[in-house]
Amino acid sequence: MAERARAAVKALRVLLEDDIAACQRNGDLAADADSGKLAALVPAVLRGIEALGKAGADEERLADIARTALAVLPRPTD
């Protein structure tokens, strides 16, 4: 079971890294941002939001967290 979970996490990380690299090529994210670190951040934030929701956080609070996570992504400086 643990091996399947590790494989799923790795597959998700690869997909996210590819998507992040595409965003960098399109100028939506800073080209010098570490795509591996950002790919690790995305599921961490999502799981955190999920946990807070299960713990009773209201929808507006969860939406604020999501907006903040998006706002702190590294943007191009051009």
SVG drawing of the C-alpha trace seen along z (x, -y; Angstrom):
<svg xmlns="http://www.w3.org/2000/svg" viewBox="-19 -45 35 47">
<polyline fill="none" stroke="black" stroke-width="0.4" points="0.0,0.0 2.8,-2.5 4.5,-1.8 1.3,-2.6 0.9,-5.8 4.5,-6.8 4.0,-6.0 0.9,-8.1 2.6,-11.1 5.5,-10.8 3.2,-10.7 1.3,-13.8 4.6,-15.6 5.7,-14.9 2.4,-16.2 2.5,-19.3 6.1,-20.0 5.1,-19.7 2.2,-22.1 4.3,-24.6 7.0,-24.5 4.3,-25.3 3.2,-28.2 6.8,-29.4 7.1,-29.1 3.9,-31.1 5.1,-33.8 2.5,-33.1 5.1,-32.1 8.6,-33.3 11.0,-31.4 13.6,-31.1 11.1,-29.5 11.9,-26.0 9.2,-23.9 9.9,-20.9 9.3,-23.0 6.2,-24.5 5.0,-21.0 5.4,-19.9 3.7,-23.0 0.4,-22.6 -0.7,-19.3 0.4,-20.4 -1.8,-23.5 -4.7,-21.4 -4.4,-18.8 -4.2,-21.6 -7.4,-23.2 -9.0,-19.8 -8.0,-19.2 -9.3,-22.6 -12.5,-22.0 -13.0,-18.7 -12.2,-20.5 -15.0,-22.9 -13.5,-25.9 -16.1,-27.9 -16.1,-28.1 -15.0,-31.8 -11.9,-31.0 -10.9,-28.1 -11.4,-30.4 -9.2,-33.0 -6.5,-30.4 -6.7,-29.3 -6.5,-33.0 -3.5,-33.6 -1.7,-30.5 -2.2,-31.7 -1.1,-35.3 2.2,-34.2 3.2,-32.2 6.3,-33.7 5.3,-36.0 7.5,-37.3 8.9,-40.7 8.7,-42.1"/>
</svg>
